[in-house]
């Protein structure tokens, strides 16, 4: 059902309560998501973005209930990944000649995905489109988070349509940020940033500062996923500036894979040692084989240091941490420390390999790692506690 945002702007998107994974299985979405599209009605009418392809017919059908499709003068595509552009094919069957405003990269992506010669209009930063009493201003935002991304600013209502920027995978019938659980929403905004935008933090920082430097009055931020930032929209802008700046809290996250619990016992003893030296430090232990990988990555993002553990399996490390390491490499965390630990039987290569992979991923290594044979006894657990104490002392130095 369409929802009026202002006298001129109506939300015409789709809430997806069933979505539990996004980008294939790459990103967990425990609280669902939404695909936000917006209809702007002035003397001229613009549709900003569409929805994911599985909902294309539903989207077009509901849009017809809201407006005669032939009254739509322009389609604005801020970003052309299929969760935003997926309904274009169905929509353009009805209005095939409508101009599609997008960046040059956006046109290339749409042509590559849909192989259609639509009526493309390329725009760049500073280009405008007058709708009557209001004007749309386009702002290129490459790599937030695709090379084609742009934001669209609407004068008069002072709305920034930010597509994937400032979004959250968060399904709610309540359209605005002040109508939902604040803690849940902010966690989903953080998780979204970590798992989608963190690799592009330098570009995020530059673009946010550029937009702030434009002196635009922003009364509302309308992203493409999740709720609209209506109450104090500057709060999410401030968070992005913090998150993009090598963010960390006073936290150490211990992530481990374990076969017969020996590595778990080591991790728990290490945590005790850290806490003894630094009781104000938050220490979180997470089993890589049981915890959600995107939640783990969110905790790593929050942390000053990551301690990664695994038993040695087939002369290497466990499956649970292997996939996680690849994601960590791609997310390009900045200014974080790390160390490795693990148990072994007759071999023992895992700790050295984990240390090498963490260093390759850009972590500053605290030591060469700790490995122990078989099941740790009391003396070995005490050694683990000492290892934790040494790590806490190094971090606090």
C-alpha positions in Angstrom: 0.0 0.0 0.0 1.3 3.5 -0.9 2.2 5.8 1.9 2.2 9.6 1.7 5.5 11.1 3.0 4.8 14.8 2.1 2.2 16.5 0.0 4.3 15.8 -3.0 6.1 12.5 -2.2 4.6 9.1 -1.8 6.4 5.8 -0.9 5.4 3.1 -3.4 7.9 0.4 -2.5 7.6 -3.2 -1.2 8.2 -4.5 2.3 9.8 -7.9 2.2 9.1 -9.7 5.5 10.3 -13.0 4.2 13.9 -12.0 3.1 16.4 -13.8 5.3 19.5 -13.6 3.0 20.6 -11.0 0.5 23.2 -11.1 -2.3 22.6 -14.8 -2.5 23.7 -16.1 0.9 26.3 -13.4 1.4 24.3 -11.2 3.8 21.9 -12.3 6.5 18.7 -10.2 6.9 17.1 -11.5 10.0 14.6 -8.6 10.2 13.7 -8.7 6.5 14.0 -5.6 4.3 12.2 -3.2 2.1 12.7 -2.0 -1.5 11.9 1.7 -1.3 10.6 3.6 -4.4 9.2 7.1 -4.3 6.7 8.9 -6.5 7.2 12.7 -6.7 4.2 14.7 -8.0 4.6 18.3 -9.0 3.8 19.9 -12.4 5.8 17.0 -13.7 6.0 13.5 -12.1 9.1 11.5 -11.3 9.4 8.0 -10.1 12.6 7.4 -8.0 13.8 3.8 -8.2 11.8 0.6 -8.5 11.8 -2.7 -6.6 13.3 -6.2 -6.8 12.3 -8.3 -9.8 10.3 -11.0 -7.9 7.9 -8.2 -7.0 7.8 -6.4 -10.4 4.2 -7.2 -11.4 3.0 -6.4 -7.9 4.8 -3.2 -8.0 3.5 -2.1 -11.4 -0.1 -3.1 -10.4 0.0 -1.1 -7.2 1.6 1.8 -8.9 -1.4 1.8 -11.3 -3.7 2.2 -8.4 -1.8 5.2 -7.3 -1.3 7.0 -10.6 -2.0 6.6 -14.4 1.4 5.3 -15.5 1.4 7.6 -18.6 1.4 10.5 -16.2 4.9 9.6 -15.1 7.3 12.0 -16.9 10.6 10.7 -15.6 12.1 7.7 -14.0 15.2 8.4 -11.8 17.4 5.4 -11.2 19.9 6.2 -8.4 21.5 2.8 -8.5 20.8 -0.2 -10.8 21.5 -3.3 -8.9 18.5 -5.7 -9.5 16.9 -5.0 -6.1 16.3 -1.5 -7.3 16.0 -1.8 -11.1 14.2 -5.2 -11.2 10.8 -3.8 -12.0 11.9 -1.6 -14.9 11.3 -4.3 -17.6 7.7 -4.7 -16.4 7.2 -1.0 -16.0 8.6 -0.1 -19.4 6.3 -2.5 -21.1 3.6 0.0 -20.2 5.5 3.3 -20.7 8.4 2.3 -23.1 9.5 5.9 -24.0 9.7 7.4 -20.5 13.2 9.0 -20.0 15.4 7.2 -17.5 17.8 9.5 -15.7 20.9 7.8 -14.4 24.7 8.1 -14.5 26.8 7.0 -17.5 27.8 3.9 -15.5 24.1 3.4 -14.6 23.2 3.3 -18.3 26.0 0.8 -19.0 24.8 -1.5 -16.1 21.1 -1.3 -17.2 22.1 -2.2 -20.8 24.3 -5.0 -19.5 21.5 -6.5 -17.3 18.4 -6.0 -19.5 19.8 -5.6 -23.0 17.3 -3.0 -23.8 17.7 0.3 -25.7 15.6 2.5 -23.4 15.4 6.3 -23.4 18.5 7.0 -21.3 19.4 10.5 -20.0 22.8 10.6 -18.5 23.4 13.0 -15.6 26.4 14.2 -13.6 26.8 15.9 -10.2 25.1 19.3 -10.3 22.7 18.5 -13.1 19.1 19.4 -12.3 15.6 18.5 -13.3 12.8 21.0 -12.7 9.5 19.4 -11.8 7.7 22.7 -11.2 7.8 24.2 -7.7 10.6 21.7 -6.9 13.9 20.8 -8.5 15.8 17.5 -8.4 19.6 17.8 -8.1 21.7 14.8 -9.0 24.9 14.0 -7.0 27.2 11.2 -8.2 28.2 8.9 -5.4 30.4 6.2 -7.1 31.2 3.1 -4.9 28.5 3.8 -2.4 28.3 1.0 -3.1 28.4 0.4 -6.9 30.2 2.6 -9.5 26.8 3.8 -10.9 25.4 5.1 -7.6 24.0 8.6 -7.3 21.9 10.5 -4.8 19.0 12.8 -5.7 18.2 15.9 -3.7 14.7 17.4 -3.9 14.3 21.1 -3.1 11.3 22.4 -1.4 10.7 19.3 0.6 14.4 19.1 1.3 14.7 15.4 0.9 17.8 13.4 0.0 17.0 10.2 -1.8 20.1 8.3 -1.0 19.5 4.8 -2.4 21.8 2.3 -0.6 23.5 5.1 1.5 22.1 5.4 5.0 19.9 2.2 4.5 19.2 -0.8 6.7 17.8 -4.2 5.9 14.8 -3.7 8.2 11.2 -4.5 7.5 8.6 -2.4 9.2 5.1 -1.2 8.5 6.2 2.0 10.3 7.8 4.1 7.7 9.9 6.4 9.9 12.9 6.1 12.2 11.1 7.5 15.2 8.3 4.9 14.9 10.5 1.7 15.3 12.7 0.2 17.9 15.7 2.6 17.9 18.3 0.0 19.1 17.2 -2.6 16.5 17.2 0.0 13.7 20.7 1.3 14.6 22.1 -2.2 14.8 20.7 -3.0 11.3 22.1 0.3 10.0 25.6 -0.6 11.4 25.4 -4.2 10.1 24.4 -2.8 6.7 27.4 -0.4 6.7 29.9 -3.0 7.8 28.9 -5.7 5.3 28.2 -3.5 2.3 29.9 -0.1 2.6 32.9 -0.6 4.8 35.3 -1.5 1.9 34.5 1.9 0.4 34.9 4.0 3.6 37.3 6.5 2.0 34.7 7.2 -0.7 32.0 7.4 2.0 33.9 10.0 4.0 34.6 12.1 0.9 31.1 12.0 -0.4 29.4 12.8 3.0 31.7 15.7 3.5 31.1 16.9 -0.1 27.3 16.8 0.5 27.6 18.6 3.8 29.8 21.2 2.0 27.0 21.8 -0.5 25.0 23.4 2.3 21.8 21.5 1.4 19.0 21.8 3.9 18.1 18.1 4.6 14.8 17.6 6.5 14.6 13.9 5.5 16.7 11.1 4.1 14.9 8.5 2.1 17.1 5.4 1.5 16.3 2.4 -0.7 16.1 -0.1 2.2 14.6 0.2 5.6 13.0 3.2 7.3 13.1 6.9 6.3 15.2 9.2 8.5 12.6 11.8 9.4 13.5 12.6 13.0 17.0 14.1 13.3 18.2 12.7 10.0 21.6 14.2 10.8 22.1 11.3 13.3 22.8 8.8 10.6 25.1 11.2 8.7 27.1 11.6 11.9 27.3 7.9 12.3 28.6 7.4 8.8 31.3 9.9 9.5 32.3 7.9 12.6 32.0 4.5 10.9 34.0 5.6 7.9 36.9 6.8 10.1 38.6 3.5 11.1 35.9 3.0 13.7 36.4 1.0 16.9 35.1 0.7 20.4 36.8 -0.6 23.5 36.1 -4.2 22.5 38.0 -7.4 21.7 36.2 -10.1 19.8 37.4 -13.7 20.1 36.2 -15.8 17.2 36.9 -19.5 17.0 36.1 -22.7 15.2 36.4 -25.9 17.4 36.1 -29.6 16.8 36.4 -31.3 20.2 36.1 -28.1 22.3 39.8 -27.6 23.0 40.0 -24.4 21.0 36.9 -23.1 22.7 38.5 -23.7 26.1 41.5 -21.8 25.0 39.4 -18.9 23.8 37.4 -18.7 27.1 40.6 -18.7 29.1 42.1 -16.0 26.9 39.0 -13.9 27.5 39.4 -14.3 31.3 43.0 -13.0 31.0 42.0 -10.0 29.0 39.2 -9.1 31.5 41.6 -9.4 34.5 43.9 -6.8 33.1 41.2 -4.6 31.4 37.9 -5.0 33.1 36.3 -2.1 31.2 37.0 -3.8 27.9 34.1 -5.6 26.3 35.1 -9.1 25.4 32.9 -11.1 23.1 33.4 -14.8 22.2 31.7 -16.1 19.0 31.7 -19.6 17.6 32.3 -19.3 13.9 30.5 -22.5 13.2 27.3 -21.4 15.1 27.1 -17.6 14.9 25.8 -15.7 12.0 28.8 -14.6 9.9 27.6 -11.1 9.3 26.9 -10.5 13.0 30.5 -11.7 13.6 31.8 -9.2 11.1 29.8 -6.5 12.7 31.5 -7.2 16.1 34.9 -7.3 14.4 34.2 -3.9 13.0 33.4 -2.6 16.5 36.6 -4.1 18.0 40.1 -2.9 18.6 41.4 -6.4 18.1 40.3 -9.7 16.7 41.6 -13.0 18.2 41.0 -15.8 15.7 41.2 -19.5 16.7 41.0 -22.8 15.0 42.1 -26.4 15.5 44.4 -27.8 12.8 42.4 -29.8 10.3 44.0 -31.5 7.3 47.1 -29.4 7.8 45.0 -26.2 7.7 42.3 -24.4 9.7 38.6 -25.0 10.0 35.8 -24.4 7.5 34.1 -21.9 9.9 36.9 -19.5 10.0 38.0 -20.0 6.4 35.0 -18.4 4.8 35.0 -15.7 7.5 38.7 -14.9 6.7 37.8 -14.4 3.0 35.0 -12.0 4.0 37.3 -10.1 6.4 39.9 -9.7 3.6 37.2 -8.2 1.3 35.8 -5.8 3.9 39.2 -4.0 4.4 39.1 -3.3 8.1 41.4 -0.4 9.1 43.7 0.1 12.2 42.8 -3.1 14.0 45.0 -5.6 15.8 44.9 -9.4 15.7 46.3 -12.6 17.0 45.7 -16.3 16.4 45.4 -19.3 18.6 44.4 -23.0 18.3 44.7 -26.6 19.4 46.2 -29.5 17.4 47.0 -33.2 17.6 49.9 -34.4 15.6 50.3 -31.4 13.2 49.7 -27.8 14.1 49.9 -25.5 11.1 46.6 -23.6 11.7 47.9 -20.8 14.0 50.7 -19.8 11.7 48.4 -19.9 8.7 45.8 -17.8 10.4 48.4 -15.2 11.5 49.6 -14.9 7.9 46.0 -14.5 6.5 45.2 -11.9 9.1 48.3 -9.9 8.3 47.5 -10.1 4.6 44.1 -8.7 5.4 45.7 -5.6 7.0 45.6 -6.4 10.7 48.5 -5.4 12.9 49.7 -8.6 14.5 50.1 -8.6 18.3 52.3 -11.8 18.4 53.1 -15.0 16.6 50.1 -16.8 18.1 49.4 -19.5 20.7 49.0 -23.2 19.9 48.5 -26.1 22.2 48.5 -29.9 21.7 45.4 -31.9 22.5 43.1 -30.9 25.4 44.5 -28.0 27.5 45.1 -29.0 31.2 45.1 -26.5 34.1 48.6 -25.4 33.3 47.8 -24.9 29.7 44.7 -22.9 30.6 46.8 -20.7 32.8 49.1 -20.1 29.9 46.0 -19.0 27.9 45.1 -16.6 30.6 48.6 -15.2 30.5 48.3 -14.9 26.8 45.1 -12.8 27.2 46.8 -10.6 29.9 49.7 -9.9 27.5 47.3 -9.0 24.7 45.3 -6.6 27.0 48.6 -5.0 28.2 49.8 -4.6 24.6 46.5 -3.0 23.5 46.5 -0.6 26.5 50.2 0.4 26.1 
